[in-house]
Structures are given as C-alpha cells and as structure tokens.
Amino acid sequence: MRRLHLVIHGEVQGVFFRDYVRKAAYFLKLKGWVKNNEDGTVEAVAEGTNDVLQEFLNKCKHGPVLAKVTKVDVAWEDATKEFDSFDVKH
C-alpha cells in the first residue's frame, strides 16, 4: 500500500473537479480525501496499490471536461491506513 499526495493546478475549481476525483477514487476503491485550497488549487490524498494510484494520477492530470490542468505536484509516500473512505473536505 502506498499514499499519493497531489496538488492540482490550473482551472480546477468551479468545474466539478472534486466530484470527479471523488468518483474516480470510489471506482478505483481508494481511500483518502480531496479539497479546494484557497490558492485555487485542488489537493488530494489517496491510498491504495501502486498500479491503482497511477491510474488515479492519470485521471487527475486530465480532470473533468471543463477543467484545464496545467500542473500536478506529486508526492509518493508510505500509506498510513488512516482512512475508512474517500471524502470531499470543505
């Protein structure tokens, strides 16, 4: 198990990005969270296997149709197994 910590830059707020990420995580059976940051980025933490996390990362690099992702900061970490589900933080 690994942890993937992402900060997604671009036009990613107000375009249903968090919901897109939540649905992708649910489909991939990942646990963690996603939230909007005050600086206009979207941040996500997900835990799962390397292969599934790579698929999740690829989805986050594109986002929903209205999003324009310009950059994704990626950090691979050890999983903490602290999450029971994948949530949208407010």
N, CA and C atoms as a LAMMPS dump frame, in Angstrom:
ITEM: TIMESTEP
0
ITEM: NUMBER OF ATOMS
270
ITEM: BOX BOUNDS ff ff ff
-5.0000000000000000e+02 5.0000000000000000e+02
-5.0000000000000000e+02 5.0000000000000000e+02
-5.0000000000000000e+02 5.0000000000000000e+02
ITEM: ATOMS id mol type element x y z
1 1 1 N 0.842 -1.192 0
2 1 2 C 0 0 0
3 1 3 C 0.879 1.244 0
4 2 1 N 0.46 2.222 -0.788
5 2 2 C 1.169 3.491 -0.9
6 2 3 C 0.177 4.633 -0.728
7 3 1 N 0.734 5.826 -0.558
8 3 2 C -0.065 7.044 -0.464
9 3 3 C 0.409 7.976 -1.572
10 4 1 N -0.559 8.588 -2.239
11 4 2 C -0.288 9.57 -3.28
12 4 3 C -0.866 10.901 -2.818
13 5 1 N -0.024 11.93 -2.754
14 5 2 C -0.449 13.27 -2.339
15 5 3 C -0.292 14.179 -3.556
16 6 1 N -1.4 14.779 -3.981
17 6 2 C -1.417 15.605 -5.191
18 6 3 C -1.867 17.021 -4.887
19 7 1 N -1.269 17.978 -5.594
20 7 2 C -1.777 19.344 -5.653
21 7 3 C -1.931 19.653 -7.134
22 8 1 N -3.173 19.923 -7.546
23 8 2 C -3.512 20.089 -8.949
24 8 3 C -3.718 21.571 -9.238
25 9 1 N -2.994 22.082 -10.23
26 9 2 C -3.013 23.5 -10.598
27 9 3 C -3.762 23.689 -11.917
28 10 1 N -4.26 24.894 -12.12
29 10 2 C -4.939 25.256 -13.359
30 10 3 C -6.349 25.738 -13.061
31 11 1 N -7.216 25.587 -14.045
32 11 2 C -8.631 25.92 -13.859
33 11 3 C -9.304 24.673 -13.315
34 12 1 N -9.233 24.516 -11.982
35 12 2 C -9.69 23.279 -11.356
36 12 3 C -10.743 23.497 -10.268
37 13 1 N -11.117 24.73 -10.029
38 13 2 C -12.202 25 -9.084
39 13 3 C -13.396 25.542 -9.844
40 14 1 N -14.584 25.163 -9.392
41 14 2 C -15.808 25.593 -10.061
42 14 3 C -16.113 24.803 -11.318
43 15 1 N -15.433 23.662 -11.506
44 15 2 C -15.641 22.833 -12.696
45 15 3 C -15.94 21.374 -12.317
46 16 1 N -16.385 21.173 -11.08
47 16 2 C -16.734 19.845 -10.557
48 16 3 C -15.531 18.917 -10.436
49 17 1 N -14.346 19.492 -10.209
50 17 2 C -13.127 18.684 -10.11
51 17 3 C -13.159 17.77 -8.891
52 18 1 N -13.578 18.301 -7.736
53 18 2 C -13.608 17.462 -6.529
54 18 3 C -14.549 16.276 -6.706
55 19 1 N -15.704 16.502 -7.299
56 19 2 C -16.642 15.41 -7.518
57 19 3 C -16.07 14.384 -8.495
58 20 1 N -15.383 14.86 -9.517
59 20 2 C -14.724 13.978 -10.476
60 20 3 C -13.693 13.1 -9.772
61 21 1 N -12.896 13.708 -8.896
62 21 2 C -11.877 12.97 -8.15
63 21 3 C -12.533 11.968 -7.201
64 22 1 N -13.587 12.393 -6.524
65 22 2 C -14.289 11.502 -5.602
66 22 3 C -14.832 10.285 -6.339
67 23 1 N -15.437 10.493 -7.485
68 23 2 C -15.988 9.384 -8.263
69 23 3 C -14.881 8.456 -8.762
70 24 1 N -13.765 9.029 -9.213
71 24 2 C -12.641 8.211 -9.67
72 24 3 C -12.109 7.363 -8.522
73 25 1 N -11.967 7.958 -7.352
74 25 2 C -11.469 7.232 -6.176
75 25 3 C -12.443 6.127 -5.783
76 26 1 N -13.732 6.405 -5.828
77 26 2 C -14.738 5.398 -5.494
78 26 3 C -14.651 4.221 -6.466
79 27 1 N -14.578 4.511 -7.757
80 27 2 C -14.496 3.485 -8.785
81 27 3 C -13.236 2.626 -8.607
82 28 1 N -12.134 3.271 -8.209
83 28 2 C -10.858 2.569 -8.034
84 28 3 C -10.689 1.984 -6.629
85 29 1 N -11.691 2.203 -5.775
86 29 2 C -11.682 1.687 -4.397
87 29 3 C -10.512 2.244 -3.567
88 30 1 N -10.264 3.537 -3.742
89 30 2 C -9.216 4.217 -2.976
90 30 3 C -9.82 4.877 -1.744
91 31 1 N -8.978 5.137 -0.782
92 31 2 C -9.396 5.842 0.436
93 31 3 C -8.547 7.101 0.57
94 32 1 N -9.163 8.161 1.12
95 32 2 C -8.443 9.419 1.294
96 32 3 C -9.389 10.6 1.265
97 33 1 N -8.958 11.69 0.633
98 33 2 C -9.785 12.904 0.581
99 33 3 C -9.354 13.806 -0.568
100 34 1 N -10.226 14.775 -0.875
101 34 2 C -9.953 15.825 -1.853
102 34 3 C -10.543 17.119 -1.312
103 35 1 N -9.876 18.243 -1.593
104 35 2 C -10.387 19.542 -1.143
105 35 3 C -9.895 20.653 -2.053
106 36 1 N -10.634 21.769 -2.043
107 36 2 C -10.199 23.004 -2.691
108 36 3 C -9.284 23.753 -1.733
109 37 1 N -8.214 24.321 -2.255
110 37 2 C -7.345 25.183 -1.457
111 37 3 C -7.632 26.638 -1.78
112 38 1 N -7.318 27.505 -0.844
113 38 2 C -7.587 28.939 -1.026
114 38 3 C -6.815 29.538 -2.196
115 39 1 N -5.696 28.924 -2.586
116 39 2 C -4.885 29.466 -3.684
117 39 3 C -5.398 29.051 -5.067
118 40 1 N -6.553 28.365 -5.126
119 40 2 C -7.141 27.974 -6.408
120 40 3 C -6.767 26.577 -6.857
121 41 1 N -5.932 25.895 -6.096
122 41 2 C -5.571 24.52 -6.433
123 41 3 C -6.556 23.543 -5.805
124 42 1 N -6.478 22.302 -6.25
125 42 2 C -7.207 21.2 -5.629
126 42 3 C -6.157 20.244 -5.088
127 43 1 N -6.363 19.797 -3.853
128 43 2 C -5.417 18.893 -3.204
129 43 3 C -6.121 17.568 -2.93
130 44 1 N -5.384 16.466 -3.121
131 44 2 C -5.955 15.147 -2.876
132 44 3 C -4.914 14.231 -2.261
133 45 1 N -5.379 13.367 -1.391
134 45 2 C -4.563 12.307 -0.812
135 45 3 C -5.329 11.013 -1.02
136 46 1 N -4.657 10.007 -1.573
137 46 2 C -5.306 8.716 -1.804
138 46 3 C -4.346 7.598 -1.435
139 47 1 N -4.913 6.515 -0.909
140 47 2 C -4.12 5.35 -0.56
141 47 3 C -4.645 4.124 -1.286
142 48 1 N -3.701 3.298 -1.772
143 48 2 C -4.033 2.083 -2.497
144 48 3 C -2.771 1.443 -3.024
145 49 1 N -2.914 0.571 -3.996
146 49 2 C -1.745 -0.074 -4.601
147 49 3 C -1.121 0.864 -5.638
148 50 1 N 0.14 0.623 -5.958
149 50 2 C 0.849 1.473 -6.924
150 50 3 C 0.123 1.568 -8.257
151 51 1 N -0.326 0.425 -8.79
152 51 2 C -0.985 0.416 -10.1
153 51 3 C -2.264 1.241 -10.1
154 52 1 N -3.062 1.07 -9.06
155 52 2 C -4.334 1.796 -8.98
156 52 3 C -4.078 3.285 -8.759
157 53 1 N -3.103 3.615 -7.93
158 53 2 C -2.77 5.026 -7.7
159 53 3 C -2.252 5.688 -8.979
160 54 1 N -1.517 4.955 -9.802
161 54 2 C -1.042 5.513 -11.071
162 54 3 C -2.215 5.823 -11.994
163 55 1 N -3.209 4.948 -12.011
164 55 2 C -4.412 5.203 -12.804
165 55 3 C -5.15 6.436 -12.278
166 56 1 N -5.25 6.556 -10.961
167 56 2 C -5.869 7.718 -10.33
168 56 3 C -5.113 8.995 -10.711
169 57 1 N -3.783 8.96 -10.66
170 57 2 C -2.966 10.106 -11.038
171 57 3 C -3.236 10.508 -12.485
172 58 1 N -3.298 9.534 -13.377
173 58 2 C -3.568 9.839 -14.786
174 58 3 C -4.914 10.529 -14.958
175 59 1 N -5.916 10.092 -14.205
176 59 2 C -7.237 10.735 -14.275
177 59 3 C -7.158 12.176 -13.754
178 60 1 N -6.418 12.387 -12.676
179 60 2 C -6.298 13.723 -12.089
180 60 3 C -5.516 14.68 -12.987
181 61 1 N -4.654 14.165 -13.825
182 61 2 C -3.895 15.016 -14.751
183 61 3 C -4.783 15.606 -15.835
184 62 1 N -5.959 15.008 -16.049
185 62 2 C -6.886 15.493 -17.071
186 62 3 C -8.103 16.166 -16.462
187 63 1 N -8.715 15.532 -15.482
188 63 2 C -9.88 16.107 -14.824
189 63 3 C -11.117 16.071 -15.69
190 64 1 N -12.194 16.694 -15.196
191 64 2 C -13.45 16.726 -15.954
192 64 3 C -13.325 17.625 -17.185
193 65 1 N -14.311 17.574 -18.022
194 65 2 C -14.283 18.274 -19.314
195 65 3 C -13.983 19.769 -19.186
196 66 1 N -14.565 20.438 -18.202
197 66 2 C -14.397 21.893 -18.082
198 66 3 C -13.073 22.31 -17.442
199 67 1 N -12.341 21.375 -16.878
200 67 2 C -11.079 21.693 -16.201
201 67 3 C -9.949 21.878 -17.205
202 68 1 N -8.967 22.681 -16.79
203 68 2 C -7.74 22.847 -17.565
204 68 3 C -6.57 22.685 -16.594
205 69 1 N -6.07 21.471 -16.477
206 69 2 C -4.966 21.18 -15.572
207 69 3 C -3.666 21.631 -16.229
208 70 1 N -2.911 22.466 -15.509
209 70 2 C -1.633 22.952 -16.04
210 70 3 C -0.433 22.268 -15.4
211 71 1 N -0.611 21.773 -14.175
212 71 2 C 0.494 21.132 -13.474
213 71 3 C -0.062 20.314 -12.32
214 72 1 N 0.611 19.186 -12.018
215 72 2 C 0.241 18.385 -10.856
216 72 3 C 1.504 18.118 -10.048
217 73 1 N 1.52 18.598 -8.806
218 73 2 C 2.607 18.285 -7.881
219 73 3 C 2.316 16.903 -7.303
220 74 1 N 3.286 16.002 -7.39
221 74 2 C 3.079 14.611 -6.99
222 74 3 C 4.076 14.222 -5.909
223 75 1 N 3.578 13.632 -4.835
224 75 2 C 4.442 13.085 -3.79
225 75 3 C 3.968 11.671 -3.469
226 76 1 N 4.88 10.708 -3.599
227 76 2 C 4.6 9.32 -3.227
228 76 3 C 5.099 9.118 -1.808
229 77 1 N 4.243 8.536 -0.968
230 77 2 C 4.576 8.348 0.444
231 77 3 C 4.15 6.953 0.886
232 78 1 N 4.539 6.579 2.089
233 78 2 C 4.066 5.331 2.673
234 78 3 C 2.632 5.513 3.151
235 79 1 N 1.799 4.504 2.948
236 79 2 C 0.409 4.561 3.405
237 79 3 C 0.35 4.538 4.924
238 80 1 N -0.596 5.271 5.471
239 80 2 C -0.813 5.289 6.917
240 80 3 C -2.032 4.454 7.304
241 81 1 N -2.873 4.149 6.323
242 81 2 C -4.111 3.375 6.532
243 81 3 C -5.038 4.048 7.548
244 82 1 N -5.04 5.388 7.541
245 82 2 C -5.871 6.132 8.49
246 82 3 C -7.288 6.401 7.974
247 83 1 N -7.559 6.106 6.711
248 83 2 C -8.843 6.462 6.109
249 83 3 C -9.764 5.251 6.003
250 84 1 N -11.059 5.505 6.19
251 84 2 C -12.074 4.467 6.03
252 84 3 C -12.832 4.603 4.723
253 85 1 N -12.728 5.773 4.087
254 85 2 C -13.479 6.06 2.873
255 85 3 C -12.729 7.144 2.102
256 86 1 N -13.317 7.616 1.009
257 86 2 C -12.766 8.752 0.27
258 86 3 C -13.775 9.887 0.39
259 87 1 N -13.343 11.017 0.959
260 87 2 C -14.253 12.115 1.273
261 87 3 C -13.861 13.41 0.584
262 88 1 N -14.857 14.266 0.404
263 88 2 C -14.641 15.636 -0.054
264 88 3 C -14.577 16.495 1.2
265 89 1 N -13.452 17.171 1.397
266 89 2 C -13.311 18.083 2.55
267 89 3 C -13.785 19.458 2.149
268 90 1 N -14.406 20.15 3.099
269 90 2 C -14.886 21.525 2.843
270 90 3 C -14.202 22.491 3.774
